[in-house]
Amino acid sequence: MTDWANYKPGRPPEQNGEYNLFSVNPFDNFNTSTPSGQVLSEKSASNYFSATIDTPKDSILLLRATYHPFWQAFIDGKKINTFMVEPAMTAVRVPAGKHLVEFKYYAGLYKQILILVSLLTIPFLFFFLKTKLLKNHLS
């Protein structure tokens, strides 16, 4: 792919006129052999994800799920803190070595209260609307 741009006067002579924006690869100076970890196995279900990983050095593991404080993370059974990374995903710090990392989404009592309020609201609305319709019908 080639992209061309017209530069305005006042630029160096070699950049006046048309210039190929992609003639120089901006990534040439980066090391291509960055050591990275491996995912040895993984399991997932709704509200749960686990993976056995092996990392050569301390790393950050990204769970591709929207960040929420109800996500709980565990490394080898020990609870650790999660944090948000861009764009609003969940991540954890993982020490070097082989580890079992688990993510569990647990809303706890909060979710149960919301369900209870919803279940109580529906009959109330039904009763309210029925009473209002009867009142309007009798008037």
N, C-alpha and C positions, 0 to 999 in steps of 0.2 A: 504494500500500500504506500502510496506517495501522497504527501500533502504539501501544497505550495502556498507561500504567503508573499505578499508584496510589502516590502518595507518602505517606510517613508524617508524622504531626504533627511540628511543629517546623520545617518548611520554610517558605519565604516563602508568603504567602497565595495568590499567583497559581499556585503549584505544588501546592497541596493538592488532593486529589481526583484526578480523571483529567486526564492531560496527554498531548498528542500528541508522541511522541518525535521524529517526523520533520517537525514544523511548520517547523523552521529547517534549511536545507540546510547541513551543515557544510563543504561544499566551495565555498561562495559566494566566499570570499576568495582563492581560488587563481586564478592567471593561466591562462586557457584557451589562450593562443597561445604555448606553450613551443616554441622552435625544436627540431626533431628532425632526425635524419639520414634518409637514404633508402637502401634496398637496391636497387641498380640491376640486379644479376643474382646468381644463386646456383646452386650445384651441390652435390649430395650423393651419397654412396655410403656403404657400410658403412665405418666408421672414418675418414671424410673428409667435410669440409664446407668450402666456399669461398663467398665473397660479395664482390662489388664494391660498396662502400658510399661514400656521400658525406655527410660530417657538417659542419655549419657551425661547430662548436667541438669541443674535446677532449671525448671521450665514452667511455663504457664499453659494450662490445659483449658481449651475453650469448648464449652458446651453450646452447640448451635441451637439454643432455646432462649427466648426472650427472658431477660433478667427479671427476677422477682424475689423479694426477700424470703418467700416461702420455700425457695430451693435450698435444700440442705446437702452438703457435700461431705464425703468421708473418704479418707485415704487409709487403706488397710484397717478399716473399722473405726478409726479415730476421726471424730468430727472436726472439720476445718471450716474456715470462713470462705464464703464466696464473695466475688466482687464483680462489678459491671465493667465491661469493656465495650468499645465502640463496635458496631452500632447497637447498643443496648442488649448485649449478650452476656451470659454467665460464664465466669472463669474462676479457676483456682490455681494456686501455686503448688507445684509438685516437685519434691526433691529428686535428685538423681537416683536412678536405680529402677528396679522392677516393683510395681505397685498395683494394687486393686483400687480403682477410683470409682466411687458410686455417687450418683446424684439422685435425690429423692425430693419430690414436690409434695409437701404436706401442709395443707391449709389449716388443719387442726380444728379447733372449736369455732373459729371464724366462719368457716364454710358451713358447718352444721347450724349455726345461728341464722345465717342467711337463708338456708333451706327452710328452717322452721318459720321464719318471718314470712317467707313467700307462701308457704302452705296455709298460714293463718290469714294472710291478706286476701287470698282468693275467695274463701267463703264470705268474708266481710264484704268484699266488693259485690258479690252475687246478691247477698242480702240487701245491701244498700241500693243497688240498681233495681231489684225487684220491688222494694218498698217505694222507691221514687216512681217507678212505672205505674204501680197500683194507685198511688196518690194522684198522679196526672190523669189516669184513666177514670177515676171516680169524680174528678173535678169537672 
